């Protein structure tokens, strides 16, 4: 323990001799300000979104079986489909809550051949229903871009931390990028 104490004392004295109080406070202030900016990183948040409704269940503009992994909105989903667990494409089953943070993907709707931004929200609060599991990774990114990664347990952002199932909410139309 004596070695650790001596090392800490020497390191502290070196820093005190080379760094002024003002610069130390500026560095600490910058770190604190930067930590407040971290939650503002581009992660879709469910609270600020207007979710689409399920009224278009048989709509020609929203084709496909919503309980199948091949449904167009599920191009980047990873988990159990809420439509098979008592919820729907857009809503959580009763007794669960939607996580306030999400991962996002861009999927092409075959009806109009346009890309849509899809917010994948985990529903949390009950054990996983273990029906209709899908693991689609189209456009998945490495963990360095967590807002695009579908392997993270997103329930950690809410009050309930037990994963139940996942939804696929349309957030908007993706803009075309010419490259």
N, C-alpha and C positions, 0 to 999 in steps of 0.2 A: 504494500500500500504506500510505502514511503517513496518508491520510485514514481508512482502515479502522481502523488502530491507534488513532488519535485518537478516533474515534467509539466504539470498544469501550471504551476507557479512561473516557471521559465517562459512558457508559451504566453501566458497572460502579460508578463512583463515586457516581452518583445512586442506584442501588439500595442500595449500602452505607450511604448517608446516611439513607435512608428505611425500611429494613427491618432488623430485628434478626436476629441469628443464629438465635435460637430460632424466630422465625416462618418464616425461610427453611428451617430443618430440618423444621419442621412441614409446610410446603408440599411439600417434596421427599418427605417420608415419606408424605404423602397421595397423591402421584402414584405412588409405588412400590406402595403398598397397593392403589390403584385398578387398577394394571396387573396385579396378581395376581388381581384379581376378574374381569378381562376373559374368561379362559377359562371362567368359570363362567356366562357368559351362556347363555340357553336354546337351545343347539344340541344336537341328538340325537347321542349318542356311541355308536358300535357296540359298544365294549368292555363296556358295562354292560347290553346288551340280551340278552334271550332270543329268538333268532330263531325264527319259526315254521318248521315243517318242510314238505317237499314231499310228505308222505304223502297229502295231500288232493288229488292230481292230478285225479281224476275225481269229487271230492266235490261234491254238489249245493249245499253251502254256499259253494263257491268257484267259481262258474260262469265260463266264458269261456275263450277260447284264449290261453294264457300267452305265445304268440309273436306276438300281435297288439297293435297300439297301442290297440285298443278294449277290451282287458282292463281290468276295473274298477280294479285296483290301480295302473294306469299313468296315473291322471288328472293327475298333476303331474310325470311323468318327462320327462327330457331326456337322450337318449343312446341308445346301442345296447343292446338287451335281452340280458342275460346268458344267457337261455334259448336264444337263437339262436347263442351263442358258446361253447358247451360247458359252461356253468354252468346255473343255474336261476333261478327267480323270487327265491329266497332265498340262493343261494350263487354264489360266483365260479367262473370256469373254472379248471381246474388250472394252476398256475404263476403265478397272480395272487393278490393279497391285497386284502381289503376295507379301504377307507379308514376310519380311526377316527372321522372326523366325517362328518356327513350333512346333507342337507336333508330337510325333512319336508313332508307334505301330508296332507290329509284327504279320503278317497274313500268314496263310498257303494257298499256291496255290494248288488247288485240281488237277491240271494237272500233277505236278511233286512231289506233297506231301512234298514240302520244305517250310520252313518259310522264309519270306522276310521282311526286314525292310521297312516300309512305312512312308514317311514323309507327314503329312497332312498340307497343306498350305492353309491358308485363302486368298481369293482374295478380295480386298478392293477397294472402290472408288465409287460404285453405291449402291443404296438401295438393300436389299436382294430380290432375284428374287422370293422367296417363292414357288418354285417348287422342287419336289423330296427331301423332308426333311428326313434325316436319323439320328438316335441317337443310334449308336452302341457303346457299352462300353466294349467290350472284352479286358481284360487286363488293364482297366483304373485304375489309382492309385489315392490315395488321393492328395490333393492340396500340400502336402509336397514335391511331386516330380512333379513340374509343367511341365517338358518336356514330361511327360506321361499323362497329364490331358487334356481332350478334351473340357472342359467347359469354358476355358479361351478365351476371345476375343483376338485373336492373331494379329489383325490389329493394335494394339497399337504400334507395332514395326516398322511400315512403315510410309510413309508420309500421306497416306489416312487412315482414321480411321473408315470408314463406311463399315460394313461387307456386302459382296455380296454372296459368295458361298465358297465351299471348294474343294480342289483337293486331289488326293492320288498318290503321286509320289514314285516309287520304288527307294530306295536308294541303296540297296544291299541285298545279301543273308545273313540271320542270321546264325551265327555259332551255332552248336548244343552243348548244355552243358549237360554233364553227371553229375548227382548228386547223 
